Amino acid sequence: MAVSQRLIQLLAEASAEIADAQKPIRVLRALAWPEEVERQFFAGGARDLPRPVYRVAPEVATSLERFRALGARLTGENEIERFVRDTCTSMALAARMLMAVGTKDFYYQSVELYGRPGSLSSDRKTTNLDLARHFDRVISGFAPPLDEQDRPTLTAEEAVPLLKARFDRFFVGRQVGVVLVDGLAANATTSADEIKLKRGARFSARDLLQIEFHEGQVHVATALNGRAQPLTPFIGFPSPRTTSTQEGLAVLTEFFTRSTSLSRLRRLSDRILAIQMAEEGGSFLDVYTFFVDRGHDQSSAFDNARRVFRGGLVSGGAPFTKDVCYLDGLLRVTNFLRIALVKGHSHFARLLFAGKLAVEDVPLFDCLVREGLARLPLYVPAWVEDASYLTAFMSYAAFLGESDLSAEGRRYEDQLARVDGDMA
């Protein structure tokens, strides 16, 4: 489609306003727990509920009104206005969620933004909880010895130069920093041009691969590619409506780069199981114990439980549901690529990295690129460049989706039973 001058002007003006209005809405930063909360928890013998205090910037309320006003002005039903309007709705909802921290309403806004364990996935049949339980069943029946590359032998200080060298090779012409930070909720987090590692954490060789590809080649890359867009630089900033796609794209990249593992899938699925537990009334202490029982050390169990309860009610019933996005997004992105590549749109894989987009935005940005109004991304992982392999793999994966495993499963079980009977 040809984009009218009116829509080009509208998109440029809305982009500038979104980029400015979103500045106070930093969800994870606002929900972070001070280190003192963890110290007090363990000083009390891990028996009392934590007492986090949140400080939400007063400017969040102003941002809420700005996004509401901008969204109300966008009344057209064309794809550009719908895209901008959806972004405004998402950011306004995030502002409302932050203004409700420590209440049941926080949970309701979180579910609307990110979904919940029981939310339907992209096939509209299975749920996020179904996939988490599937991974849990498979992993529980498989106990290989710890591989050398999974042993946490590196300190955070040792990891910094290793990661910096890798990012220097990937982000040619751009400095991406790697710094140590106290009190992170995760061992590694990302901003636009910097990776933060938790001081005191230890890392395995595979951990560094996950940070290199998940945090660097996806989250940092989409931030830098988005901010380089001539008309829509706001897509270089996080938006809750794109979280599922962004996290799913990062997890899929882990698969394609062989940087994922069973322990990684266990962490992702355990977090969904923990959110479900908290939804049903489990407290922070219940979820902390759940993670300890799953083999996490005390510090890791606290960090994982904190992810579930930050912003919500530590007494239970109102968790933060953002962590369902990892597996939900993995399904959404994989299914999107299965369909797109089979339909001959192999370039859509690259467009996913044009900024922090949702899969639904890719056809629109394909149009904007053809009109000269958007740029193809500069930084993309190697798996995206190999369209031949990617199309071959996804075409096979698409056919597998039509295959019924139930009959194959029964034959497999019959064969095992016969062999076991013959050998008895």
N, C-alpha and C positions, 0 to 999 in steps of 0.2 A: 504494500500500500504506500501511496505517497503521503508524507506527513505535511500537513498544512503549516503555514507560517504562524498561525495562531497557536497551534499546539506546540510548536517549537518554542515560541516565546513563553507559553504557559509552563512548559517543562523546565526551562531555564530559571524562571522566577521561582517556581515551587522548589526546585532543587536547592537554590540558595537559602530559601527560608527553612527547609527541612534541615540542611546542614547546620544552621545556626540554632534552631529550636531544639535539636536533639542533644546538644552539648551537656545539659545537666542530667540527662537520663542515662546513667551508667549503672545498669542493673547489678552486675556482680560486684562492682566496687561498693555500691550502697549496702549490699547484703553481707559484706565481709565481716567476720567476727574478729575482734582484737585478740592478739596472742594471750592476753590476760585471761580470757574466757577458758582456754584450754588449760592453762596453768592452774587455775582455781578448780577446775573439774578434777584433775588428777591429784591435786593437793587434798581434796576431800575424799580421796579413795574411789573416785569414779562412781559415787553413790547418789549424788545430787544432780538434779537437772541444771544444765548451764543457764546462765542469765545474760544473754547477749543484749547489748544496747545498740540501737541503730540511729544514725544521724543522716536523714534524708535531706538533701539540699532544698531550701525553700523555693528555689527557682524551678523545681520540678512542677509545682502547681502552675506557674506561668507557662511552662512548656505545654502542659496539658491543654490549656486554653488556646494556645497558638495552634496546636495540631487540630483541635476541634474546629477552630475557625477556618483554617486552611482547607480541611476536608469538606466543610460545608459549602465552600465556594466551588468545589469541583463537582458539578452536577452532570457532566456529560457521561455517556455510556461507551465512549471510545476506549481503546486499550490503554492509552497514555494516561487519561484522567483516572481510569480504574486503578492502574498501577500506583499512581501517586496517592489516590484516596485510600487504598488499602494500606499503604505505608503510614499515612497519617493515623488511621484507625489503630494500627498496631502500636505506634509510638504513644498515642494517647492512652491506650490500655496499659502499656508498661508504666506510664506515669501514675495512673490510678493504682496499679499494683504496688508501686513503691510508697505511695501515700497511705497504703493500708498495711504496712509491715506490722507483724506481731498480732494480727487479727485473722479471723476466719475468712474475711473478704480477700485477704492477700492470696489465699489458696484458690478461691474462685477465679480471681483474675489470672493467676498462674495457669490454671487449667484452660482458660479461654485462649491464652497466648501459646502455650506449649503442648496442651493435651495432658493426658494422664495414662497410667498403665492400662486401663480398660478402654482407651480410645481406639477406634478402628484405624488400621493402617491403610496404606494407599489402595489395597485391593478391596477395601470395604467389607472384608470378611473376617480376617484375622485381626488380633489386637497386639499392641506393644507387649502386653503381658504374655501373650502366646509365644512370641519370639523369645522373650527372656526365659520362659520356662523350657522352651525347646533347647536353647543353649545350655541351660542348667542341667537338663537330663543328659545331654551328650557329654558335657564336661565331667559330670559326676561319675560317669562310667569309664572315664579315661584318666589314668594316673601315670603318665610317663615320668621318668626321672628328669630333674631340672636340667635343662640344656645349659651349656656354658654361657651362651649369649644372653640367658635370662638371669644370670647371677648378678646381684647389685654390687659390683666391685668398684664402681667409680663414685668418688665424691662429687658434690655439686661444683666445687672449685675445679676439679679435673675435667668435668663435662663442658665447662664454658669454652675453652679454646678449641675443643674438638668440634662443637656445634658451630662456633664462629667461623671456622675454616670451611665447613660444609655450606653455610649460608653465603659466604663470600663467593663460592663457586657457582651457586645457583642464582643469586640476585646480582648479576653482573651490572656494575655501574651504580649499585645502591648499597649503602651501609645498613645492615640489619644487626642491631646489637644483641648481645646475650649477657644478662646481668643477674647477680644474686640478690634475692629479696627475702626479708624475714616475714614469717607469718602467712605465707600463701595457703589458701585452702587446698590447692592442688600442687603437685610437684613442679608443674610448669604451666604458665599462662602466657597469653599473647596480647600485645597491643599492635598498632599499625606497623611499626618498624623495630620492634624489640621483643625478645623472648625473655621472660623472667623465670628463673629457676629458684626453687625453695632452698634457702640456705639450710644446711644440715641434712638435706635429703641425699639418698644414695641412688645411683642409676646403673642399670644393666646396659649392655650393648644394644639390646632390643629397645629399651627405653629411649635411648638416643635416636634410634631410627624412627620411633613413633613421634618424637618431638620434631625431628627433621622434616618428616613428611606431613604429619597431621597439623602441627602448629605452624611450621615454616612454609611448606610448599602449598598449603591450603589457606590457613587463616591469615598469615601475613601476606601471601601472594594476592588473595582476593581483596584485601584492604588496599594494597598498593595499586593493583590494577583498577580498582574502583575509583580511587582518588585521582587517577590519571584520566578519567573520562572527561571529555570536554563539556558535556552538557549536564551530566548527572553525577558529579563527584560525590554526592551524598551516599551513593552505593558503596563507597569505601568505608562506611561506618556500620556497625552492627545494628540490625533491626530485628526485633523478636519474630516477625513474620518470616524471616529468612533463616532462623536458627536451625530448624530441622534440616533444611537442605544443606546448610554449611557444615553442620556436624556429620550428617550422613555422607557428604562428599569427602570429608576428612577420614572417616572410618573406611569408606570404600578405597581410598588411596592407601590406607594401611594394608588392605588385602592385596591390592595390585603390586605393592612394593615389598611384600612379605615381611612387614614390620608388625603385624598383629600376632596374637598368640592366644592360646586357651586361657591363660591367666588374664589377658586383656579382655576377652569376651566375658569371662567370669565377672570382672569388675563392672562392666557395662550392664550385664544382666542382673547382678546383685543389687545395683542401684535401683533398678526398676522394681525388683521384689521388695526392696526396703521402702520405696515410696508407697507401694501398695500396702505394706504393713502400717506405715504412718497414716495413710488414708483411713484405715480401719481402726484407728485409735491408738496404735503403738506409739510410745513416747520416745524421746531421744535415748533414754537408757535401754529400752527394748531394742532399738535399731543398732545402737552401739554394741550390745551383746550379740546381736545377729551377725555383725561383721567380725567380731572376735571369734565366734563359733565357726565362721567360714575360713578361719586361718589367718586373718589380718592381725598384725601386731597392734598394740594399744593405740599408738599414734595414728596409724593408718585407719584403724576402725573409727577413731574420733573424727578424722578428716572426712571419711565417707559419710558418717552420720551427719556431720555438719552440713554437707552438701544438700542433704535431704531436708534439713530443718531451717536453714538460713532464711530469714524473713517470715517464717511461719510460726506455728505454735510448738514449742519443745515438749509440751505435754501430750501432743498427738492430735490427729484429726485434721491437720492443715499443713501439709508439707509444701515445699517448693518443688515443682514438677519438671523443671527444665531438663533433667537428666534422662527423661524418656526420649528426648530428641535424637540421641545417638543411634539407637536401633530403629526408631521410626524413620529417621532421615536416611539411614542406610537402605531401607526398603524402598523409600520414595525415589531416591536418586538412582538406585539400581533398576527399578522398574521403568523409570523415565528413559534411561539410556537403552534398556532393552527394546523399548518401543521406537525411540528416535532413530537408533542405528539400523534397525530392521527396515524402517520406513525411508532410509536413505539420507538421514540428517546426521551424518557422522560429525559435522562441524559443531553440533550442539554441545558435544562434550567439552570442547574448548570454550564455548561461550559461557559455560557454567562458572568459569574463572574470571569473567569480565568484571566482577565486583561481587558484593555480598547480595546475591540474588536468590530467589526461590525458583524451583523448577518451572513454575508457572510463568515466570518472567522471561524465560529464554526465547520463546518465539518473538516476543516484542523486541528484545534486544537484537535478535537476528535481523529484523526489519530496520532497526536504527543503524546497525552497522552497514547494511546495504545502502541506506540513505546518506551515509557519511556523517551521521549524528552520534555514533558511538564507535569506540575503538575495540579491536580484538585485544585480548589480554597479552601482556608482554611475558609475564611469569606464569608458566604452567608446568606441572610435573611431566616427566618423560612418558608416562603411560598414555597421556592425552595425545601426544604427538604421533603415536603409532596407531593410526586410524584403522589400518588393515587388521592388526591383531585384535583391537578393541571390537571391531565390527564382527569378526569371526567369533570371538568369545561370547559377545552379547547375543548373537543370532542363535548360538547353541543354547545359551541360558534361557532365551525366550521360548525355545521349543521345550526345554525341560519344564518350564512353567505349565505346559499343557499335559505333561506326563503324570499319570496317576501312580503314586508310589505304593498305594495300599496293596495291590496285587503282588508287586515285586517284594514287598515286605513279608507277605505271607509265605511266598515261595522260599525266601531267605530263611525264615524261621523254620519251615519244614525241613530244609536241607540240614540246618544245624541240629535239629532234633533227630533226624535219621542218623547222622554221623555220631552224635552222642550215644544213640541207642546201639549202634553197631559196635562201638568201642567199649561198651559197658561189660 
